[in-house]
Amino acid sequence: MNARVDDDLLTPVPPTPSDLRRARQLLLETLDDIGRDPALVRSRILRAAAILGVHDAIRRNRTPPPLLPPRARTAIITFIRTHLEKTLTLNEIARVAGLSTSYLSRAFKATFGVPTHAYIKRLRVERAIDLIRHTDTPLCEVALMCGFCDQSHMSNVFRRLFGDTPSRCRQGHFTPALPAMPLLVEVDVPPRR
């Protein structure tokens, strides 16, 4: 049985006494099948919720996106960190993890809380900040080492994030601070040479 709820069940109409009896009956029937047919149970609960006018519960009751398995997380983060200076595509990352691109997109966001491109940008900015503050490497080289198209691109990203430029950061006029982002896996990546 299909667990989708028809659109006509989503119309906001207060339940009548007969609606309440029908919802009660659906829920009682569901108790009998709870261990045997998960799809039928889900369908009945959604119908009862629709009858009772619990529309938000129906809209929220979607299958949660999957989380990346630990082995895939490690492979993805290692690959991104070791290839940060290159243009990284979702296809390449998915291939490294042995996943489809659509699965990777959903699972990556569910796991890390941000889309893949935002995570990569974050790592690039973090690496750029580290190189700017702790080396004398020219800013144009820092930009390329971190995967930015050029120094201008890196400067634009810095201006958007921090309201200032990488050169002013190097001169010590400001200390960039990125908001905390949870990293669910720590991966030791050998330094690039």
N, C-alpha and C positions, 0 to 999 in steps of 0.2 A: 504494500500500500504506500502511496506517495505521501510524504510527511509535509508537503507544502500546504500552506493555508490559502484558501481562495480569497481574492481581494474583497469580495462581498462580505466576508466574515470580519474584515477590518473596519467596517463602517461603525462610527461611534453611536450606538443605540443602547440605551439602558436595558439591561436584561429584564425580561418579563418573568413571572412566576414559572411559566412553562419552560423558559430558557434555563432557569436555575435548576429545575428538575432534570432537564436534559444534560446539563453540565455535570450535575451530581451523578447521573447514571453513567456518563462517559468515564468519569473518574473512578467509579466503583468497578466498571468493566476493566479498566486499566490495571487495577490492583491484581486481577486474576491473571493477566498476561505479562506482568512486569518482568518476569525472568525468561519468558519464552520468545517474545517478539519485540525487540527494542524499537523498531520502526513503527509498529502499530501503537505502542505505548506513546511514543513521541507525537504521533499524529493525533491521538485522542487527547493528550494533554494540551496540545496547541488548539484543537477545536474547542475544548472546554474553556480555555483561556479567552478565546475569541468570543465565545458566547457570554462569558462573564464580563467582557469589556476590558480585559487586561491587555490592551494593545501594545504597550511598551514592552511587556514581557515577550510578546510574540516577535516583535522586531528585533529584540536583543537575543532571542533564542536561535542564534545561528551557530553552526558548528565553529568552535573557536579555531583560529589558525594554528597550524602545527608548529611546534618548536623544532629547531634544528637539533639533530642528534649530536652528542658530544664529539664524536669523531669528525663529523662534517664541520662543526664549529671550529675545531682545531685546524682542519685542512683549509677552511676559508680564511680564517684570520692569518694563518701563516702565509698563505698565498698573497693576500692583500698586502701585508706588511713587507714581504720580500719583493713585491713588484709595484710598490707605490709610485715609483717614478714613471711607470708606463700608463698608457690608457687601458683601463680595466673595463671589460665588458661583462655584462651579466651572464652571457653565454660561457665565457671563460671560467668565471667563478663557479657557475653551476656544474660545468664539466669537471672541475677539480674536486668538487664535493660529491659528484656522482648523482646530481639531482636535476630535475627539469627547471627551466628558468622561472616558470610560474610558481612552482612549489618553493623554490629558493626565495623569490620575492616575498611571498606571504610568510614563510617561516623565518626569514631573516628579520623582518619587521617585528614579528611576534617575539622573537628571541631577544633582540637588541633594543627594541623600542623605536628604531629609526629605519628608514629605507636604506638599502645598500649604498646608494650614491651619497647620502648624507654621512654615513659611517666612514666611507672612504675619504670624503672631504675633511671630516674631523681628524682622521689620522694624518692626512697631508698637512693640515694646519699645525697639529701638534709637533710633527717632525720639523716643519719650517721654523716654528718658534724655538725649538731646541737648537737647531743649527744657527739661527740668527743670534741667539743669546750666548752660545758657547763656542762658536768658531769664527774665523775671519773669512770664511768662504764668501765670495762675492754674491750679492743678492740674486743676480741673474742665474748663477749656478745653483743656489739654494732652491729657487723656483723650479728649475728643471729636475733637480734631485728629488723633489717632493711631488712631482707629477703635475705641476701647473704648466700651462702652455708657455708662459714667459713671465718675466718679472712684473709686467703690467697686470696680468691676470692675478698673480699672488697679491699685489698691492690692492687691487679691487676687492678681493676676498677679505683682506685685513681691514680695509675701510668699512666694509659692510658689517663685519663682526665686532671690530674694536673701535671704530671711529678714528683710526690712525693708520700710519703706514709702517711697513717693515723696517724702513731705514730709521724712523723715529724710535722703533722698538730696539734696534741695535744700538742706538745712541743712549739708550736708557731712559728715554722720556716717558715711557709707560711700560707696564708689565702686563702682557695679554693674559686674560683669565677666561678660560672656556668653562661653561657650566659643566657640572659633573655629569658623566654619562656612565651608566653601569656597564661593566664589561664582565660578561658571564663566564668567560674563559680566559685564563692567563696562558699565554703561549710564549715560550722562550724562542725568539727568532735570532739566528746568528746575524751579526752586523754585516751590512753590505760593504764590499770592498771595491 
